[in-house]
Amino acid sequence: MTSFRWQRVIAVLCAASLVLTSCYSLSPVPIPSGESPPALPAVSVGDTVIITTRTNETKTFVVTAVEADALVGKRVRVVYTDMATLNVKHLRKGPTTWVVLGVVFGILSIMAAVEAAEAYDDVFEGNY
């Protein structure tokens, strides 16, 4: 493959990755209060959470443990009483799939049209 074609392939992959980043939604989750026994939030291990603390810090991490008094991630632990907001990041699989397929198909169609135009020019250039 020529370097120009490799550049096109890389451009398609970059466009697809940009599309993927925009297909997430945030779901607000109620923060547990000081009730007995404590109710755990609707967060599971492996979820990506975005927490705003009462001091207005934003912490984003993947949950590695859900404890009775805190959410734990890699090198981070946030106690429920320190949380002002708790949001869980979810990938919307259905719409994401269709958007990615549409973008990739569109880019591939443009690439095919450019290739066809170049081939057409190559055939009809020159003296006959």
RODO-2510 file (C-alpha; in nm, 4 decimals, decimal comma):
residues 128
     n   res          X          Y          Z
     1     m     0,0000     0,0000     0,0000
     2     t     0,1285     0,3470    -0,0789
     3     s     0,1926     0,5941     0,1993
     4     f    -0,0975     0,8073     0,0740
     5     r    -0,3378     0,5158     0,1246
     6     w    -0,1957     0,4522     0,4727
     7     q    -0,2659     0,8158     0,5543
     8     r    -0,6259     0,7638     0,4460
     9     v    -0,6601     0,4523     0,6625
    10     i    -0,5218     0,6409     0,9626
    11     a    -0,7635     0,9284     0,8944
    12     v    -1,0582     0,6854     0,8932
    13     l    -0,9470     0,5331     1,2236
    14     c    -0,9034     0,8754     1,3814
    15     a    -1,2491     0,9855     1,2677
    16     a    -1,4048     0,6678     1,4051
    17     s    -1,2317     0,7137     1,7405
    18     l    -1,3541     1,0732     1,7646
    19     v    -1,7083     0,9582     1,7000
    20     l    -1,6817     0,6951     1,9727
    21     t    -1,5872     0,9492     2,2374
    22     s    -1,9096     1,1426     2,1892
    23     c    -2,1463     0,8498     2,2397
    24     y    -2,1424     0,8374     2,6176
    25     s    -2,4156     0,9535     2,8487
    26     l    -2,4021     1,0480     3,2145
    27     s    -2,6610     0,9101     3,4539
    28     p    -2,6992     1,0846     3,7880
    29     v    -2,6975     0,8426     4,0818
    30     p    -2,8421     0,9222     4,4249
    31     i    -2,5706     0,9506     4,6882
    32     p    -2,6235     0,7317     4,9953
    33     s    -2,7026     0,9211     5,3117
    34     g    -2,6222     0,8288     5,6716
    35     e    -2,9025     0,5719     5,7024
    36     s    -2,8631     0,2460     5,8880
    37     p    -2,7959     0,0027     5,7266
    38     p    -2,6382     0,2099     5,4520
    39     a    -2,7880     0,1772     5,1035
    40     l    -2,5165     0,1338     4,8423
    41     p    -2,5363     0,3476     4,5287
    42     a    -2,6366     0,1999     4,1940
    43     v    -2,2718     0,1738     4,0918
    44     s    -2,0895    -0,1458     3,9983
    45     v    -1,7244    -0,2415     3,9868
    46     g    -1,5938    -0,1455     3,6419
    47     d    -1,8234     0,1569     3,6009
    48     t    -1,6649     0,4907     3,5195
    49     v    -1,7862     0,7564     3,7619
    50     i    -1,7571     1,1328     3,7628
    51     i    -1,7814     1,2766     4,1116
    52     t    -1,7998     1,6408     4,2127
    53     t    -1,6973     1,6836     4,5741
    54     r    -1,8342     1,9391     4,8187
    55     t    -1,5089     2,1358     4,7692
    56     n    -1,5916     2,1547     4,3953
    57     e    -1,3219     1,9094     4,2802
    58     t    -1,4072     1,6761     3,9927
    59     k    -1,2799     1,3197     4,0139
    60     t    -1,3191     1,0725     3,7285
    61     f    -1,2185     0,7093     3,7764
    62     v    -1,3108     0,3468     3,7165
    63     v    -1,4647     0,1894     4,0270
    64     t    -1,2602    -0,0978     4,1673
    65     a    -1,4652    -0,1428     4,4872
    66     v    -1,7975    -0,0255     4,6276
    67     e    -1,7667     0,0046     5,0055
    68     a    -2,0292     0,0838     5,2669
    69     d    -1,8932     0,4375     5,3105
    70     a    -1,7015     0,5135     4,9879
    71     l    -1,6311     0,4434     4,6229
    72     v    -1,2799     0,3220     4,5505
    73     g    -1,0769     0,3472     4,2316
    74     k    -0,7125     0,3051     4,1456
    75     r    -0,5292     0,5362     4,3895
    76     v    -0,8503     0,7223     4,4793
    77     r    -1,1152     0,6801     4,7467
    78     v    -1,4112     0,9168     4,7816
    79     v    -1,6357     0,8997     5,0853
    80     y    -2,0103     0,9438     5,0194
    81     t    -2,0323     1,2333     5,2654
    82     d    -1,7732     1,4257     5,0570
    83     m    -1,9768     1,3875     4,7350
    84     a    -2,1921     1,6686     4,5982
    85     t    -2,2836     1,4851     4,2743
    86     l    -2,2303     1,1309     4,1494
    87     n    -2,2670     1,0430     3,7804
    88     v    -2,2058     0,7128     3,6042
    89     k    -2,0752     0,7191     3,2460
    90     h    -2,2512     0,4745     3,0106
    91     l    -2,1742     0,3881     2,6487
    92     r    -2,4870     0,3973     2,4331
    93     k    -2,4141     0,0880     2,2250
    94     g    -2,6987     0,1034     1,9720
    95     p    -2,6594     0,4640     1,8571
    96     t    -2,2809     0,4366     1,8789
    97     t    -2,2751     0,1383     1,6455
    98     w    -2,4881     0,3125     1,3827
    99     v    -2,2947     0,6384     1,4014
   100     v    -1,9582     0,4624     1,3687
   101     l    -2,0810     0,2518     1,0770
   102     g    -2,2229     0,5619     0,9070
   103     v    -1,9030     0,7620     0,9483
   104     v    -1,6808     0,4751     0,8323
   105     f    -1,9077     0,4038     0,5327
   106     g    -1,9120     0,7747     0,4425
   107     i    -1,5350     0,8068     0,4615
   108     l    -1,4823     0,4860     0,2649
   109     s    -1,7278     0,6109     0,0004
   110     i    -1,5353     0,9358    -0,0337
   111     m    -1,2071     0,7444    -0,0562
   112     a    -1,3537     0,5180    -0,3280
   113     a    -1,4799     0,8201    -0,5227
   114     v    -1,1361     0,9835    -0,5065
   115     e    -0,9698     0,6596    -0,6209
   116     a    -1,2162     0,6294    -0,9096
   117     a    -1,1538     0,9896    -1,0143
   118     e    -0,7769     0,9340    -1,0056
   119     a    -0,8113     0,6146    -1,2096
   120     y    -1,0345     0,7975    -1,4598
   121     d    -0,7763     1,0742    -1,4943
   122     d    -0,4963     0,8177    -1,5427
   123     v    -0,6872     0,6424    -1,8234
   124     f    -0,7808     0,9550    -2,0140
   125     e    -0,4575     1,1518    -1,9710
   126     g    -0,2026     1,1479    -2,2480
   127     n    -0,2004     1,1834    -2,6230
   128     y    -0,4195     0,9571    -2,8337
***
